[in-house]
């Protein structure tokens, strides 16, 4: 395997301003992901992709070189992760490193560890396009999720006659913590178009993804409880 770890960290965030470098416990949020990546990979294949000089400064204070600042067209609210990943891959390929496996680690998952990454890697092989981390969803479409029909009435999202949630098929929710992707496949298809995909299951606590202040405060509670 020739890995490339990409940690995408845009400066702008509407849900929680500056969240990627906001202190959680005694260190900036992005440091948790950098430390997890370093448990598995060498620094020379870990790429923090950011448009923000302050994020670059914080990351480099941890001893990890930030190889570039993203161009403006990849730094807006409408910029997609897919284009950001292709930009990072091209950057390394143009400098002579040809990765075959992309490891996408979002900095908003502070409780994903190096152990999780290693376990996910153990599931990945050449027959797959992606291994993605998931948790069992509480919002089961066979039981609690509803949609409006053409008359405006609420109906079950999936047809079923289950009387207990425990009897419903398990449904998995992508938690955003780990994506292991075949780069050849990624160059021809976007992430949500990949079809040869296996799951890596994580717990509810380790799956916490920080989007807003409520998530951040919950992370502080978890950190205090489990430290």
N, C-alpha and C positions, 0 to 999 in steps of 0.2 A: 504494500500500500504506500502510495505517495500522498500524504495528507496535506490539506490546507484548512486551517481553522480560521473561520471568519466570525468576528464579534462585531456586529453592526451597532454603532452608537451615534445616532444623530443628535445634534445639539438641541434642536427644538422638541418640545413635548408639551402638548396642550393639557393632558390629563394631570401631569405633575411636573411642573417646570424644573429643568436641570436634573431630572430623576437619575440619570445614569451615573452622575457623580455626587448625588446627595448621600450624606453619611448614613449608613445603616449600621447601628452599633458603633464601632470605632473605625470603620473604613468605608470608602465610597462604594456604592452599589456595584459598579463595574468590576471592582477588585475581586469580588467573590467568583465571578466567571473567569477572570484571568487566572486566579489561583487554581480553579478546577481544571482549566485547560493545561496549565503547567504541570499538573499531576500526571499527565498522560503524554504531552507533546513538548518538543523543544521550542524555544522562543522563536527560532528562525522560520517556523511554519505557522505561527500564531499572528494573525493580522487583525488589529482593531481598525475597522473602517469607519472613519468619522469625518465630519465636515467642520468640526468645532475645535478651535485652538485650545480652549480650556480643557476639554476632554483629552486632547493630545498631551497637554502638559501633565495632567493627573496620571495618565497611563505611563508616560515616560518617567515620572517620579517613582514608579514601581519597578523600573529597570527594563521595561518592554518598549522597544522602539516602534513608533508608529510610522509606517513606511510612506504614507501619503496623506494628504487631505483630500477628501472627495470633491469632485468638481461640483459647481453650484446646481447643475441640472439633476444631481443625485442627492440633493440636500433639502428638497422642498417637502411640504406636507404630502404631496401627491407622488413622491418618488417611491418606487416599488422595491421590495427586498430582492426580487429577481435580478433587476438591473444592477443593484449594488453588488450582488454576488458575482455576476459576470465581469464587472469592472475589476474586482479583486483578483479573480482568476486570470484575466488578461494581463494585469499588472505583473504578476509573478511569472507567467509564461513569457512575457516580453523580456524578462530578466534571466531566462534560462531554466527556471524551475517549472516542471510540467506535472502538476498534481493530477491524481486520478480520482481522489475522494475528497469531497467537501464536508467539513464538519461545521455546521452552523450552530453557534451558541449565542442565544440572545442574552444581553446583560441584565435583563429584568427577571431572571430566574436565579436568585441567590442561593437557593438550597439544592440546586443540582450540583453534584460533586464529581470529582475525578472517578470515583467508583461507579457512579451512574454511567459516565461516558465509556468506561472500560466494558461494562456489561452490555451496553448498546453495541459497541464495536464487535463484541463476540457474536452478535446475531447477524452481522453484515457480511455478505460474500458477493462474488461476481455475478450471481444470478439475480441480484436485487437492484432496483433503482434507488430505493431509499429505505432506511430504518428511521422511524419517527417516534419520539416519546409521547406517551399518552397517559391519561388517568381514566378510571371508570367514571362516567358522567353521572351526576345526580339528576340531570334533566333528561330523563329517559323519554324518547319520543313515543314509545309504546304506552306510556303511562301518564306523564304530566304535561308534555308539550302539546299545545293546541295551535290550530291555524283557522283562519276565517275562510268559509266557503263562499260561493258566488252570491249567497243571500246575506252574507255578513254574520252567519252563525258560527260559533266556535265548534270545531270538530277535532277529533284526534289527529295529531300530526301523522301518525302511522296507524292504520287500522289494526285493532286488537280487541280481545275480550278478556284480558288479564284482570284478575281481581286484586292481585297483590304485586307490588313492585318487584318482589323477590322472584316472581315467576317469569318476568320479562327477560328477553334476550339481553345480554350485556352490550352496552353501547360505549364506545371509547371516544374520549374528547382529547384532541391534540392539545398538549399543555405548553408548547412553545419552547421547551427547554433544550431539546437535542434533535437535530436533523443530520443524519448521515446520508450523503447523496452521491451517487455515481455521476461524476462530472460530465462524462460523455452523454449521458441521458439528459442532464440539466441543460446542455447546450442546445438541445432540440425541443425540450418541453419545459414548461414552467412547473414549479413545485406541485401545484394542485392538479397538474395533468399527469404526473407520474403514476404508474399503475402497479408496478411490481414492488409493493410496499409491505413491510412488516412492522409490527408495533413493538415498542419497548415500554413496559408498564412501570409507572412510578406511583408513589403514594400521594395522597392528597396534600400532605405537608410539603414534600419535596417538589411538588408541582406548582407551588405558589408563583404566580406571574404578576409582577407589579405594574399596574397601569395607572392607578390614581392614588390619592392620599389614603383612602381606606385600605387598599392593598398594602401600602407602605407601613401603616400602623399595625396591620395584622402581622407583617413580617417582623416588626420589632417585638411583638408579643411572642412569636415563634422563637426568635433568636434568644430572648430572655429565658424561655422555657427549656430550650434544648441545649443551650451552651454549657 
